[in-house]
Amino acid sequence: MAVQRIVADLHSASMAEATAFYTGVLGLRIVMDLGWIVTLADPERPEVQLSLMAEDATAPVVPVISVEVADVDASYRAARAAGAEIVHDLTDEPWGVRRFFVRDPSGHVLNILAHSKA
C-alpha cells in the first residue's frame, strides 16, 4: 500500500477568491479546474499541490486530504478490515480516478485514490 502523494483539500465558499489568494500570495498555478474543484501546484515543483473544493461532485462531504496510493483496492480492503467508516464507497469516477472516502479515528474524512489506468 505505497502512498504516492498527499494533497490538502480545503473547502471554499468562494472558489474565485481562494484561487486568487493562493495564486497571488503563494505563486501557485492552476493544474486542474473541474469547476467544483481546483488543484493548484508550484510551477517549479508540480508535486507540491493544494486543492480547493466548493463541494464534491459525487461524495457527501469535502475531504480534508486526498491520498494517492499505488493500490486503492488493497487500501479499501484494509480500511474495511480495520472497521473504519466508509463515507463514500469505492467508485470509478468519470474524471479518471478510482477512490473511496474513509473517516479516520479523529473524524477526518480522507479521499483515498488511484488514477485509473487508461
PyRosetta script that sets phi, psi and omega in degrees:
from pyrosetta import init, pose_from_sequence

init()
pose = pose_from_sequence("MAVQRIVADLHSASMAEATAFYTGVLGLRIVMDLGWIVTLADPERPEVQLSLMAEDATAPVVPVISVEVADVDASYRAARAAGAEIVHDLTDEPWGVRRFFVRDPSGHVLNILAHSKA")
pose.set_psi(1, 61.4)
pose.set_omega(1, -178.7)
pose.set_phi(2, -71.7)
pose.set_psi(2, 130.4)
pose.set_omega(2, 175.4)
pose.set_phi(3, -82.3)
pose.set_psi(3, 127.8)
pose.set_omega(3, 179.7)
pose.set_phi(4, -88.3)
pose.set_psi(4, -41.1)
pose.set_omega(4, 178.7)
pose.set_phi(5, -167.8)
pose.set_psi(5, 161.7)
pose.set_omega(5, 176.1)
pose.set_phi(6, -130.6)
pose.set_psi(6, 129.6)
pose.set_omega(6, -178.6)
pose.set_phi(7, -123.7)
pose.set_psi(7, 129.2)
pose.set_omega(7, 174.6)
pose.set_phi(8, -69.5)
pose.set_psi(8, 138.7)
pose.set_omega(8, 176.4)
pose.set_phi(9, -115.6)
pose.set_psi(9, 119.4)
pose.set_omega(9, 179.6)
pose.set_phi(10, -110.4)
pose.set_psi(10, 126.9)
pose.set_omega(10, 174.5)
pose.set_phi(11, -71.0)
pose.set_psi(11, 136.3)
pose.set_omega(11, -178.7)
pose.set_phi(12, -135.0)
pose.set_psi(12, 129.8)
pose.set_omega(12, 175.7)
pose.set_phi(13, -80.6)
pose.set_psi(13, -20.7)
pose.set_omega(13, 178.3)
pose.set_phi(14, -134.5)
pose.set_psi(14, 96.7)
pose.set_omega(14, -177.7)
pose.set_phi(15, -61.7)
pose.set_psi(15, -40.8)
pose.set_omega(15, -179.1)
pose.set_phi(16, -62.7)
pose.set_psi(16, -46.3)
pose.set_omega(16, 179.6)
pose.set_phi(17, -65.9)
pose.set_psi(17, -43.5)
pose.set_omega(17, 180.0)
pose.set_phi(18, -64.7)
pose.set_psi(18, -42.9)
pose.set_omega(18, 178.4)
pose.set_phi(19, -61.9)
pose.set_psi(19, -44.5)
pose.set_omega(19, 178.6)
pose.set_phi(20, -61.2)
pose.set_psi(20, -39.8)
pose.set_omega(20, 179.1)
pose.set_phi(21, -62.2)
pose.set_psi(21, -53.1)
pose.set_omega(21, -174.9)
pose.set_phi(22, -71.5)
pose.set_psi(22, -29.0)
pose.set_omega(22, 175.9)
pose.set_phi(23, -77.9)
pose.set_psi(23, -39.8)
pose.set_omega(23, -178.2)
pose.set_phi(24, -75.2)
pose.set_psi(24, -44.0)
pose.set_omega(24, -175.3)
pose.set_phi(25, -82.8)
pose.set_psi(25, -40.0)
pose.set_omega(25, -176.3)
pose.set_phi(26, -105.9)
pose.set_psi(26, -8.2)
pose.set_omega(26, 178.6)
pose.set_phi(27, 75.3)
pose.set_psi(27, 16.8)
pose.set_omega(27, 177.5)
pose.set_phi(28, -70.9)
pose.set_psi(28, 156.9)
pose.set_omega(28, 179.2)
pose.set_phi(29, -122.3)
pose.set_psi(29, 148.0)
pose.set_omega(29, 178.7)
pose.set_phi(30, -70.5)
pose.set_psi(30, 126.1)
pose.set_omega(30, 176.0)
pose.set_phi(31, -114.3)
pose.set_psi(31, -14.8)
pose.set_omega(31, 175.3)
pose.set_phi(32, -155.3)
pose.set_psi(32, 136.2)
pose.set_omega(32, 177.1)
pose.set_phi(33, -142.7)
pose.set_psi(33, 105.9)
pose.set_omega(33, 177.6)
pose.set_phi(34, -103.5)
pose.set_psi(34, 10.9)
pose.set_omega(34, -178.6)
pose.set_phi(35, 91.0)
pose.set_psi(35, -58.3)
pose.set_omega(35, 179.5)
pose.set_phi(36, -86.2)
pose.set_psi(36, -16.9)
pose.set_omega(36, 175.9)
pose.set_phi(37, -138.9)
pose.set_psi(37, 136.4)
pose.set_omega(37, 174.0)
pose.set_phi(38, -125.5)
pose.set_psi(38, 125.8)
pose.set_omega(38, 175.9)
pose.set_phi(39, -106.8)
pose.set_psi(39, 131.2)
pose.set_omega(39, -178.1)
pose.set_phi(40, -114.1)
pose.set_psi(40, 148.7)
pose.set_omega(40, 179.2)
pose.set_phi(41, -142.0)
pose.set_psi(41, 156.2)
pose.set_omega(41, 173.6)
pose.set_phi(42, -72.0)
pose.set_psi(42, 127.6)
pose.set_omega(42, -177.8)
pose.set_phi(43, -62.0)
pose.set_psi(43, -28.6)
pose.set_omega(43, -179.7)
pose.set_phi(44, -85.7)
pose.set_psi(44, -26.4)
pose.set_omega(44, -179.3)
pose.set_phi(45, -136.5)
pose.set_psi(45, 85.5)
pose.set_omega(45, -173.6)
pose.set_phi(46, -62.4)
pose.set_psi(46, -15.5)
pose.set_omega(46, 177.2)
pose.set_phi(47, -76.0)
pose.set_psi(47, -14.1)
pose.set_omega(47, 176.5)
pose.set_phi(48, -86.1)
pose.set_psi(48, 106.2)
pose.set_omega(48, -171.7)
pose.set_phi(49, -133.1)
pose.set_psi(49, 161.1)
pose.set_omega(49, 176.2)
pose.set_phi(50, -146.3)
pose.set_psi(50, 135.0)
pose.set_omega(50, 176.1)
pose.set_phi(51, -112.3)
pose.set_psi(51, 138.6)
pose.set_omega(51, 174.8)
pose.set_phi(52, -109.8)
pose.set_psi(52, 132.8)
pose.set_omega(52, -176.5)
pose.set_phi(53, -133.4)
pose.set_psi(53, 128.7)
pose.set_omega(53, 172.7)
pose.set_phi(54, -80.1)
pose.set_psi(54, -32.7)
pose.set_omega(54, -179.1)
pose.set_phi(55, -165.4)
pose.set_psi(55, -177.4)
pose.set_omega(55, 170.5)
pose.set_phi(56, -114.2)
pose.set_psi(56, 135.6)
pose.set_omega(56, -173.7)
pose.set_phi(57, -63.5)
pose.set_psi(57, -31.8)
pose.set_omega(57, -176.0)
pose.set_phi(58, -129.3)
pose.set_psi(58, -9.5)
pose.set_omega(58, -177.2)
pose.set_phi(59, -107.1)
pose.set_psi(59, 160.3)
pose.set_omega(59, -174.0)
pose.set_phi(60, -78.3)
pose.set_psi(60, -13.3)
pose.set_omega(60, -177.4)
pose.set_phi(61, -141.1)
pose.set_psi(61, 164.0)
pose.set_omega(61, 171.7)
pose.set_phi(62, -90.2)
pose.set_psi(62, 124.4)
pose.set_omega(62, 179.6)
pose.set_phi(63, -74.1)
pose.set_psi(63, 165.2)
pose.set_omega(63, 177.3)
pose.set_phi(64, -88.7)
pose.set_psi(64, -28.5)
pose.set_omega(64, 176.0)
pose.set_phi(65, -145.5)
pose.set_psi(65, 156.3)
pose.set_omega(65, 170.9)
pose.set_phi(66, -114.1)
pose.set_psi(66, 130.0)
pose.set_omega(66, -178.7)
pose.set_phi(67, -118.4)
pose.set_psi(67, 113.0)
pose.set_omega(67, 176.5)
pose.set_phi(68, -85.9)
pose.set_psi(68, 127.6)
pose.set_omega(68, -178.7)
pose.set_phi(69, -121.1)
pose.set_psi(69, 161.9)
pose.set_omega(69, 179.5)
pose.set_phi(70, -72.1)
pose.set_psi(70, -33.9)
pose.set_omega(70, -176.4)
pose.set_phi(71, -135.8)
pose.set_psi(71, 91.1)
pose.set_omega(71, -176.8)
pose.set_phi(72, -65.9)
pose.set_psi(72, -31.5)
pose.set_omega(72, 178.8)
pose.set_phi(73, -65.9)
pose.set_psi(73, -40.4)
pose.set_omega(73, 177.5)
pose.set_phi(74, -65.7)
pose.set_psi(74, -40.2)
pose.set_omega(74, 177.7)
pose.set_phi(75, -63.9)
pose.set_psi(75, -39.7)
pose.set_omega(75, 178.3)
pose.set_phi(76, -63.1)
pose.set_psi(76, -46.2)
pose.set_omega(76, 178.4)
pose.set_phi(77, -61.1)
pose.set_psi(77, -40.9)
pose.set_omega(77, 179.8)
pose.set_phi(78, -65.4)
pose.set_psi(78, -40.9)
pose.set_omega(78, 178.5)
pose.set_phi(79, -63.5)
pose.set_psi(79, -43.7)
pose.set_omega(79, 179.1)
pose.set_phi(80, -65.6)
pose.set_psi(80, -41.9)
pose.set_omega(80, 179.8)
pose.set_phi(81, -63.7)
pose.set_psi(81, -31.1)
pose.set_omega(81, 178.9)
pose.set_phi(82, -79.4)
pose.set_psi(82, -6.9)
pose.set_omega(82, -179.3)
pose.set_phi(83, 78.8)
pose.set_psi(83, 17.0)
pose.set_omega(83, -179.6)
pose.set_phi(84, -70.7)
pose.set_psi(84, 149.9)
pose.set_omega(84, 178.5)
pose.set_phi(85, -74.8)
pose.set_psi(85, 120.6)
pose.set_omega(85, 175.1)
pose.set_phi(86, -87.8)
pose.set_psi(86, 116.8)
pose.set_omega(86, -175.8)
pose.set_phi(87, -88.6)
pose.set_psi(87, -33.0)
pose.set_omega(87, 178.9)
pose.set_phi(88, -139.9)
pose.set_psi(88, 119.4)
pose.set_omega(88, -173.3)
pose.set_phi(89, -66.6)
pose.set_psi(89, 160.0)
pose.set_omega(89, 179.7)
pose.set_phi(90, -56.1)
pose.set_psi(90, 122.5)
pose.set_omega(90, -171.4)
pose.set_phi(91, -143.0)
pose.set_psi(91, 141.5)
pose.set_omega(91, 169.3)
pose.set_phi(92, -89.5)
pose.set_psi(92, 114.2)
pose.set_omega(92, -175.4)
pose.set_phi(93, -91.0)
pose.set_psi(93, 150.8)
pose.set_omega(93, -176.9)
pose.set_phi(94, -66.1)
pose.set_psi(94, -16.1)
pose.set_omega(94, -179.6)
pose.set_phi(95, -93.3)
pose.set_psi(95, 13.0)
pose.set_omega(95, 168.7)
pose.set_phi(96, 97.3)
pose.set_psi(96, 20.8)
pose.set_omega(96, 174.1)
pose.set_phi(97, -126.0)
pose.set_psi(97, 154.2)
pose.set_omega(97, 170.5)
pose.set_phi(98, -110.8)
pose.set_psi(98, 126.5)
pose.set_omega(98, -171.7)
pose.set_phi(99, -153.6)
pose.set_psi(99, 166.0)
pose.set_omega(99, 169.5)
pose.set_phi(100, -148.2)
pose.set_psi(100, 159.8)
pose.set_omega(100, 175.9)
pose.set_phi(101, -110.6)
pose.set_psi(101, 138.4)
pose.set_omega(101, 178.5)
pose.set_phi(102, -134.9)
pose.set_psi(102, 145.9)
pose.set_omega(102, 178.4)
pose.set_phi(103, -96.3)
pose.set_psi(103, 129.2)
pose.set_omega(103, 178.5)
pose.set_phi(104, -81.9)
pose.set_psi(104, 172.0)
pose.set_omega(104, -177.0)
pose.set_phi(105, -60.4)
pose.set_psi(105, -20.5)
pose.set_omega(105, 178.3)
pose.set_phi(106, -90.8)
pose.set_psi(106, -1.7)
pose.set_omega(106, 178.5)
pose.set_phi(107, 97.3)
pose.set_psi(107, -1.5)
pose.set_omega(107, 179.0)
pose.set_phi(108, -75.1)
pose.set_psi(108, 138.1)
pose.set_omega(108, 178.3)
pose.set_phi(109, -96.8)
pose.set_psi(109, 126.1)
pose.set_omega(109, -179.9)
pose.set_phi(110, -109.9)
pose.set_psi(110, 138.2)
pose.set_omega(110, 173.5)
pose.set_phi(111, -95.9)
pose.set_psi(111, 108.9)
pose.set_omega(111, 179.7)
pose.set_phi(112, -100.6)
pose.set_psi(112, 124.9)
pose.set_omega(112, -171.2)
pose.set_phi(113, -144.6)
pose.set_psi(113, 162.1)
pose.set_omega(113, 167.1)
pose.set_phi(114, -139.9)
pose.set_psi(114, 144.5)
pose.set_omega(114, 176.0)
pose.set_phi(115, -72.2)
pose.set_psi(115, 137.5)
pose.set_omega(115, -179.8)
pose.set_phi(116, -64.9)
pose.set_psi(116, 143.4)
pose.set_omega(116, 177.3)
pose.set_phi(117, -88.1)
pose.set_psi(117, 117.2)
pose.set_omega(117, -177.2)
pose.set_phi(118, -110.9)
pose.dump_pdb("model.pdb")
